[in-house]
Amino acid sequence: MLRRRYFLRLRSPTSMHCDTNCLPIAYNSRPADMAMMRNERCAVYLLDTSKSITLASVDGPVLLLSAGPGVVQEENSKSILRVADGKLYASWEPFRSEEIRLRSVDGTFFAVQVFGHTGHMGQSKTACEHGDGVRSDVGTKLLVENALVCVWAFEVEAGAECHVHRHLRDYFFLNILASDTIALDEQGKPKGPVSRQEAGQLTFVHVHPPYPVHGLVNVGSQRFRQFVVEFKQKWPPSRL
């Protein structure tokens, strides 16, 4: 298995970590369009209260992520989207137009522009092809699913562990809170050292067979909170 990971932290974009099963790539600076991350799968933007981000629908649909509460505005139409509570929230194409200009009025929001078109690429492998009983739900709650993505909330209380699961698709995870975790192997036993993830850290993983199976135990003092976005279609042509 070969995995590619992009590690970006809002406070320290050049930080990087890898294990024995990944090929790490770290940005020395943000891409020219100020995306937190851009690759063949997607571009991820942190929405700011001081300026707007302009995205064209021809480049791909937009997924909006928030840990709430907060308010985001689409400035062309003056439309408002409010997130009332502090739950992990995801919305697929909440604003529809040829060009959208997004700005956070209050709270933290992330816009994810997804590259890919239904019918142009084959679907990625599914859990039923393995038949070994390992779960393929890679989060604790499914927030959005369509032909392009599965978006998960992934939350684990301090001292608790998540179920062991298999990753079948390329994905990224985005930490909402700082966390300290230890990986679990296929049998659910701890392995390796404590892994530190900072709030705002964004990691992309390019998955290859044999598909990775793991879990985690939260050894930190607060809840582990993450978005996990899986890409359901095969790797598209380069969009860089």
C-alpha positions as a Markdown table, in Angstrom:
| # | Residue | x | y | z |
|---|---|---|---|---|
| 1 | Met | 0.0 | 0.0 | 0.0 |
| 2 | Leu | 1.2 | 3.5 | -0.9 |
| 3 | Arg | -0.6 | 6.5 | 0.6 |
| 4 | Arg | -0.1 | 10.1 | 0.0 |
| 5 | Arg | -0.7 | 12.6 | 2.8 |
| 6 | Tyr | -0.8 | 16.4 | 2.8 |
| 7 | Phe | -0.4 | 17.8 | 6.3 |
| 8 | Leu | -1.4 | 21.4 | 6.6 |
| 9 | Arg | -2.0 | 23.3 | 9.8 |
| 10 | Leu | -3.6 | 26.7 | 9.9 |
| 11 | Arg | -0.8 | 28.0 | 12.2 |
| 12 | Ser | 2.1 | 26.0 | 10.6 |
| 13 | Pro | 1.4 | 25.0 | 6.9 |
| 14 | Thr | 4.8 | 23.4 | 6.5 |
| 15 | Ser | 4.5 | 20.8 | 9.2 |
| 16 | Met | 4.6 | 17.2 | 8.1 |
| 17 | His | 4.4 | 13.7 | 9.6 |
| 18 | Cys | 4.5 | 10.3 | 8.0 |
| 19 | Asp | 4.5 | 6.6 | 8.9 |
| 20 | Thr | 6.0 | 3.6 | 7.2 |
| 21 | Asn | 3.0 | 3.2 | 4.8 |
| 22 | Cys | 2.8 | 6.7 | 3.3 |
| 23 | Leu | 4.6 | 9.0 | 1.0 |
| 24 | Pro | 4.5 | 12.5 | 2.6 |
| 25 | Ile | 4.2 | 15.7 | 0.6 |
| 26 | Ala | 4.2 | 19.0 | 2.4 |
| 27 | Tyr | 3.5 | 22.4 | 0.9 |
| 28 | Asn | 6.1 | 25.1 | 1.6 |
| 29 | Ser | 3.4 | 27.7 | 1.1 |
| 30 | Arg | -0.3 | 27.8 | 0.2 |
| 31 | Pro | -1.4 | 27.4 | -3.4 |
| 32 | Ala | -1.6 | 30.6 | -5.5 |
| 33 | Asp | -5.4 | 30.8 | -5.0 |
| 34 | Met | -5.1 | 30.6 | -1.2 |
| 35 | Ala | -6.6 | 27.2 | -0.9 |
| 36 | Met | -5.6 | 25.3 | 2.3 |
| 37 | Met | -5.0 | 22.3 | -0.1 |
| 38 | Arg | -5.5 | 21.7 | -3.8 |
| 39 | Asn | -4.9 | 18.4 | -5.6 |
| 40 | Glu | -6.6 | 16.3 | -8.3 |
| 41 | Arg | -9.5 | 15.5 | -6.0 |
| 42 | Cys | -10.5 | 18.8 | -4.5 |
| 43 | Ala | -9.6 | 22.3 | -3.2 |
| 44 | Val | -10.2 | 23.2 | 0.4 |
| 45 | Tyr | -10.7 | 26.8 | 1.6 |
| 46 | Leu | -11.0 | 28.3 | 5.0 |
| 47 | Leu | -13.7 | 31.0 | 4.8 |
| 48 | Asp | -12.7 | 34.3 | 6.4 |
| 49 | Thr | -14.7 | 37.2 | 7.8 |
| 50 | Ser | -12.4 | 39.7 | 6.2 |
| 51 | Lys | -12.6 | 38.6 | 2.6 |
| 52 | Ser | -14.7 | 36.3 | 0.3 |
| 53 | Ile | -13.7 | 33.3 | -1.8 |
| 54 | Thr | -15.0 | 33.1 | -5.3 |
| 55 | Leu | -15.7 | 29.7 | -6.8 |
| 56 | Ala | -17.0 | 28.8 | -10.3 |
| 57 | Ser | -19.5 | 26.0 | -10.6 |
| 58 | Val | -17.9 | 24.8 | -13.8 |
| 59 | Asp | -14.9 | 23.7 | -11.8 |
| 60 | Gly | -17.0 | 21.5 | -9.6 |
| 61 | Pro | -19.7 | 21.4 | -6.9 |
| 62 | Val | -19.1 | 22.9 | -3.5 |
| 63 | Leu | -19.4 | 21.2 | -0.1 |
| 64 | Leu | -19.7 | 23.4 | 3.0 |
| 65 | Leu | -18.4 | 22.2 | 6.3 |
| 66 | Ser | -18.9 | 23.8 | 9.8 |
| 67 | Ala | -18.5 | 22.9 | 13.4 |
| 68 | Gly | -21.0 | 25.6 | 14.2 |
| 69 | Pro | -22.6 | 27.7 | 15.4 |
| 70 | Gly | -22.1 | 30.3 | 12.7 |
| 71 | Val | -23.3 | 32.2 | 9.6 |
| 72 | Val | -22.0 | 32.2 | 6.1 |
| 73 | Gln | -23.1 | 34.5 | 3.3 |
| 74 | Glu | -23.2 | 34.1 | -0.5 |
| 75 | Glu | -22.4 | 37.7 | -1.5 |
| 76 | Asn | -23.8 | 37.6 | -5.1 |
| 77 | Ser | -27.3 | 36.6 | -4.1 |
| 78 | Lys | -27.1 | 37.9 | -0.5 |
| 79 | Ser | -28.2 | 34.5 | 0.7 |
| 80 | Ile | -27.5 | 33.4 | 4.2 |
| 81 | Leu | -26.9 | 30.0 | 5.7 |
| 82 | Arg | -27.0 | 29.7 | 9.5 |
| 83 | Val | -25.7 | 26.8 | 11.6 |
| 84 | Ala | -27.5 | 27.0 | 14.9 |
| 85 | Asp | -25.6 | 24.5 | 17.2 |
| 86 | Gly | -22.2 | 23.2 | 17.7 |
| 87 | Lys | -22.7 | 19.9 | 15.9 |
| 88 | Leu | -20.5 | 18.9 | 12.9 |
| 89 | Tyr | -22.5 | 20.1 | 9.9 |
| 90 | Ala | -22.1 | 19.5 | 6.1 |
| 91 | Ser | -24.2 | 20.8 | 3.2 |
| 92 | Trp | -23.8 | 19.9 | -0.5 |
| 93 | Glu | -24.2 | 22.8 | -2.9 |
| 94 | Pro | -26.1 | 25.1 | -0.4 |
| 95 | Phe | -25.8 | 27.9 | -3.0 |
| 96 | Arg | -26.4 | 27.2 | -6.7 |
| 97 | Ser | -25.2 | 29.6 | -9.3 |
| 98 | Glu | -22.5 | 29.9 | -12.0 |
| 99 | Glu | -20.2 | 31.8 | -9.6 |
| 100 | Ile | -20.5 | 31.9 | -5.9 |
| 101 | Arg | -18.7 | 34.3 | -3.5 |
| 102 | Leu | -18.6 | 32.9 | 0.1 |
| 103 | Arg | -17.7 | 34.7 | 3.2 |
| 104 | Ser | -18.0 | 33.7 | 6.9 |
| 105 | Val | -20.0 | 36.3 | 8.8 |
| 106 | Asp | -19.5 | 34.5 | 12.1 |
| 107 | Gly | -17.9 | 31.1 | 13.0 |
| 108 | Thr | -15.6 | 28.8 | 11.2 |
| 109 | Phe | -16.5 | 27.4 | 7.8 |
| 110 | Phe | -14.7 | 25.4 | 5.2 |
| 111 | Ala | -15.6 | 25.2 | 1.5 |
| 112 | Val | -14.5 | 22.1 | -0.5 |
| 113 | Gln | -14.7 | 22.3 | -4.3 |
| 114 | Val | -14.9 | 18.7 | -5.5 |
| 115 | Phe | -13.4 | 17.7 | -8.9 |
| 116 | Gly | -15.2 | 14.9 | -10.7 |
| 117 | His | -18.2 | 14.3 | -12.9 |
| 118 | Thr | -20.8 | 11.5 | -12.6 |
| 119 | Gly | -20.5 | 9.0 | -15.4 |
| 120 | His | -17.0 | 10.0 | -16.5 |
| 121 | Met | -15.1 | 7.7 | -14.1 |
| 122 | Gly | -15.6 | 4.3 | -12.6 |
| 123 | Gln | -16.7 | 3.9 | -9.0 |
| 124 | Ser | -14.2 | 2.9 | -6.3 |
| 125 | Lys | -14.3 | -0.5 | -4.6 |
| 126 | Thr | -17.0 | -1.2 | -2.0 |
| 127 | Ala | -16.9 | -3.2 | 1.2 |
| 128 | Cys | -18.8 | -6.2 | -0.2 |
| 129 | Glu | -15.8 | -7.1 | -2.3 |
| 130 | His | -13.8 | -8.2 | 0.8 |
| 131 | Gly | -16.3 | -10.3 | 2.8 |
| 132 | Asp | -14.2 | -10.4 | 6.0 |
| 133 | Gly | -16.7 | -8.5 | 8.2 |
| 134 | Val | -14.5 | -5.4 | 8.6 |
| 135 | Arg | -16.7 | -2.3 | 8.7 |
| 136 | Ser | -16.3 | 0.4 | 6.0 |
| 137 | Asp | -18.0 | 3.2 | 7.8 |
| 138 | Val | -15.0 | 5.4 | 8.5 |
| 139 | Gly | -16.8 | 7.8 | 10.8 |
| 140 | Thr | -19.4 | 7.8 | 13.5 |
| 141 | Lys | -22.2 | 9.6 | 11.5 |
| 142 | Leu | -22.8 | 9.9 | 7.8 |
| 143 | Leu | -23.7 | 13.6 | 7.0 |
| 144 | Val | -23.8 | 13.6 | 3.2 |
| 145 | Glu | -23.6 | 10.9 | 0.5 |
| 146 | Asn | -23.9 | 11.3 | -3.3 |
| 147 | Ala | -22.2 | 10.1 | -6.5 |
| 148 | Leu | -18.9 | 12.0 | -5.6 |
| 149 | Val | -18.4 | 11.9 | -1.9 |
| 150 | Cys | -19.3 | 10.5 | 1.5 |
| 151 | Val | -19.0 | 13.0 | 4.3 |
| 152 | Trp | -18.6 | 11.7 | 7.9 |
| 153 | Ala | -18.6 | 13.2 | 11.3 |
| 154 | Phe | -16.0 | 11.4 | 13.4 |
| 155 | Glu | -16.2 | 11.9 | 17.1 |
| 156 | Val | -14.7 | 9.9 | 19.9 |
| 157 | Glu | -14.9 | 10.8 | 23.6 |
| 158 | Ala | -11.8 | 11.1 | 25.8 |
| 159 | Gly | -10.7 | 7.7 | 26.9 |
| 160 | Ala | -12.9 | 5.9 | 24.3 |
| 161 | Glu | -12.0 | 4.1 | 21.1 |
| 162 | Cys | -13.7 | 3.9 | 17.7 |
| 163 | His | -14.6 | 0.8 | 15.7 |
| 164 | Val | -11.9 | -0.9 | 13.5 |
| 165 | His | -12.7 | 0.0 | 9.9 |
| 166 | Arg | -11.3 | -0.3 | 6.4 |
| 167 | His | -10.5 | 2.6 | 4.1 |
| 168 | Leu | -11.5 | 1.8 | 0.5 |
| 169 | Arg | -11.4 | 5.3 | -1.0 |
| 170 | Asp | -9.1 | 8.3 | -1.1 |
| 171 | Tyr | -10.1 | 10.7 | 1.6 |
| 172 | Phe | -9.1 | 13.6 | 3.7 |
| 173 | Phe | -9.7 | 14.3 | 7.4 |
| 174 | Leu | -9.9 | 17.7 | 9.0 |
| 175 | Asn | -9.4 | 18.1 | 12.7 |
| 176 | Ile | -11.7 | 20.5 | 14.5 |
| 177 | Leu | -10.1 | 20.1 | 17.9 |
| 178 | Ala | -6.5 | 19.2 | 18.9 |
| 179 | Ser | -6.3 | 15.6 | 19.7 |
| 180 | Asp | -3.9 | 12.8 | 21.0 |
| 181 | Thr | -4.6 | 9.3 | 19.7 |
| 182 | Ile | -3.0 | 5.9 | 19.5 |
| 183 | Ala | -3.7 | 3.7 | 16.4 |
| 184 | Leu | -5.5 | 0.3 | 16.7 |
| 185 | Asp | -4.5 | -2.6 | 14.5 |
| 186 | Glu | -6.9 | -5.0 | 12.8 |
| 187 | Gln | -7.5 | -6.9 | 16.0 |
| 188 | Gly | -8.3 | -3.6 | 17.9 |
| 189 | Lys | -5.0 | -3.6 | 19.8 |
| 190 | Pro | -3.0 | -0.4 | 20.3 |
| 191 | Lys | 0.1 | 0.0 | 18.2 |
| 192 | Gly | 2.7 | 2.7 | 17.8 |
| 193 | Pro | 3.2 | 6.0 | 19.7 |
| 194 | Val | 0.8 | 8.8 | 20.5 |
| 195 | Ser | -0.1 | 10.8 | 17.4 |
| 196 | Arg | -0.7 | 14.5 | 17.9 |
| 197 | Gln | -3.2 | 16.3 | 15.6 |
| 198 | Glu | -3.6 | 20.1 | 15.9 |
| 199 | Ala | -6.9 | 22.0 | 15.5 |
| 200 | Gly | -7.3 | 22.9 | 11.8 |
| 201 | Gln | -4.9 | 20.2 | 10.6 |
| 202 | Leu | -5.9 | 18.9 | 7.2 |
| 203 | Thr | -4.6 | 15.5 | 5.9 |
| 204 | Phe | -5.2 | 13.9 | 2.5 |
| 205 | Val | -4.7 | 10.1 | 2.1 |
| 206 | His | -4.4 | 8.4 | -1.3 |
| 207 | Val | -5.4 | 4.8 | -0.7 |
| 208 | His | -3.9 | 1.8 | -2.5 |
| 209 | Pro | -4.5 | -2.0 | -2.1 |
| 210 | Pro | -4.2 | -3.7 | 0.3 |
| 211 | Tyr | -6.8 | -1.3 | 1.8 |
| 212 | Pro | -5.8 | -0.1 | 5.3 |
| 213 | Val | -7.6 | -1.4 | 8.3 |
| 214 | His | -7.3 | 0.5 | 11.6 |
| 215 | Gly | -9.0 | 2.2 | 14.5 |
| 216 | Leu | -8.0 | 4.6 | 17.2 |
| 217 | Val | -8.2 | 5.3 | 20.9 |
| 218 | Asn | -8.5 | 8.8 | 22.2 |
| 219 | Val | -5.9 | 9.2 | 24.8 |
| 220 | Gly | -6.4 | 13.0 | 25.1 |
| 221 | Ser | -8.4 | 15.0 | 27.6 |
| 222 | Gln | -11.1 | 16.3 | 25.2 |
| 223 | Arg | -13.4 | 14.9 | 22.6 |
| 224 | Phe | -11.8 | 13.8 | 19.3 |
| 225 | Arg | -13.7 | 15.7 | 16.5 |
| 226 | Gln | -13.0 | 15.3 | 12.8 |
| 227 | Phe | -14.6 | 15.6 | 9.4 |
| 228 | Val | -13.8 | 12.7 | 7.0 |
| 229 | Val | -14.5 | 13.2 | 3.3 |
| 230 | Glu | -14.2 | 10.2 | 1.1 |
| 231 | Phe | -14.1 | 10.4 | -2.7 |
| 232 | Lys | -16.2 | 7.8 | -4.4 |
| 233 | Gln | -14.8 | 7.9 | -7.9 |
| 234 | Lys | -11.5 | 6.7 | -9.2 |
| 235 | Trp | -8.6 | 9.2 | -9.3 |
| 236 | Pro | -9.4 | 11.7 | -12.1 |
| 237 | Pro | -7.0 | 13.4 | -14.5 |
| 238 | Ser | -4.8 | 16.0 | -12.9 |
| 239 | Arg | -6.4 | 19.3 | -12.1 |
| 240 | Leu | -3.3 | 21.0 | -10.8 |
